[in-house]
Amino acid sequence: MSNDVMIYANDLSKSFGSFRALDKINFEVSRGEIVGFLGPNGAGKSTTMRILTCFISPTGGTARVNGHDVFDEPLKVRESLGYLPQRAPLYLEMSVLEYLRFAADLRHLDADTFRKRAKSVVEVCGLAQVLGKEIRYLSHGYRQRVGLAQALIHDPPILILDEPTSDLDPNEKAEFLDYLKQIGQERTVMLSTTSPRSRRRARGPSSSRAAASWPTGRSTRSARRAGASATSSPSRSRPRPRPTAGAAPRRRRARSRTRSASLPA
């Protein structure tokens, strides 16, 4: 195997009881490549990535990451890569900065190294504005950014991402792919995604039609016309009751969702 081959699989197989999830797959990923792992749901993409990241062991075959065998040297493999599963395992009660510090502690990074790496991943992943915010209040797109940041915190040469753009809206997906292009300039990236055909089958014909009609704006205009005719009814033309004199307006106390946080100097 060449020194430029960062991920290597030979006759890789995995069975769960009588079910054959992987059947002798073979591939190589070279240094500096961004490789897409394409296939329908249930094809074994996540199973392959879990084997490469040492979460499960293969039934047969060989897999090496950065020259280390996933069965014989699992710790060396984990040190060499960053992993973002399809559902990032985030602690929702932590702030973004607390979670990054927690991930750095798991990787045994000292304070100086964490300071340098945190500044880098926060800039690359666009997290500066939400450092002090609890993860539970972040959108799905920002949660994916936090998951990507924890995968990068120890500056690994290899990055494995399991369907990182699933459930993202088009804007979030475009931003995430821009971040991925920056990251891929310095490391090997392997990411999985579902084929477009399987997505169409999962959506069904009614969902496909709705998605196709959305950009034209016709349904929006028809809804506005329907709303305009509804507002002309007598029940909508009644004036709102005025508040009683001296009554104070009711206000809800907003709970603070953001903590003061800044990167260590």
C-alpha positions, 0 to 999 in steps of 0.5 A, a space after each residue: 500500500 502506498 504512503 499516499 493512501 490514507 484510507 484502504 479497504 480490501 474485501 471488507 465485509 460485515 454481517 449482523 446475524 444472518 443479514 449481510 450488510 457489507 459484502 467484500 467492498 474494496 476502495 482507496 482514498 489518497 492523501 488530499 482527496 475529497 471523496 463522496 460515498 454515494 448510495 441509497 439508504 440501507 446500502 451500508 455507508 454508515 456501517 462502513 464508516 463505523 468500521 473505519 472509525 473503530 465503532 464496530 469491527 468487520 466480519 471479514 476483510 481488512 481496513 487501514 486508516 493512515 496506515 493503521 489497521 482498525 482491528 490491531 491499532 484502534 487508538 492510532 486510527 482514532 488519533 488520525 481522524 475526526 468523525 462526524 456521525 449523521 446525528 452529532 452526539 452533542 450535549 445540549 446543556 453545554 454552551 458551544 465553547 464548553 463543548 469544544 473544551 470538553 472535546 479537547 479534553 477528551 483528545 488530551 489537548 493542553 491549554 495552549 494547543 486548545 487556544 490555537 485550535 479553538 480560534 482556528 475551528 471557530 473561524 472556519 466553522 463560523 461559530 464566533 457569534 454563538 460561542 456563549 449560546 447553549 447548544 439546545 437553542 441552536 438551529 440544526 445547521 449550527 449544530 452541524 457546524 459544532 459537530 464539525 468543529 469537534 471533529 477538527 479540534 485536534 487537527 486530524 489529517 483525515 475527516 470522515 463525515 456521515 451524511 453531513 448535509 442531511 436535513 439541512 435547508 438549501 442555504 445551510 447546505 451551501 454554507 456547510 459545503 463552503 466550509 468543507 471546501 476550506 477544510 479539504 484543502 489541508 486534509 483527506 475528507 470522506 463523506 457519505 450522501 444518499 443518491 438523488 433517486 432514493 430521495 425522490 422515492 422517499 419523498 413520493 410523488 406528492 412531495 416532489 410536486 410540492 417541491 417543484 412548485 415552490 420556486 415559482 411562487 404560484 402557491 404563495 400568490 394564491 394563498 395571498 389572494 385567498 387571505 385577502 378575500 378572507 379579510 373582507 368578511 365582517 368578522 375580521 372588520 371588527 375593531 380590537 377592544 381597547 385595554 382598560 385604563 390603568 392596566 399594565 401590559 403583560 410581558 413575559 420574562 425572557 430567559 437568557 439563552 446566551 452566556 458570556 463567552 470568549 476564546 481564551 487569550 
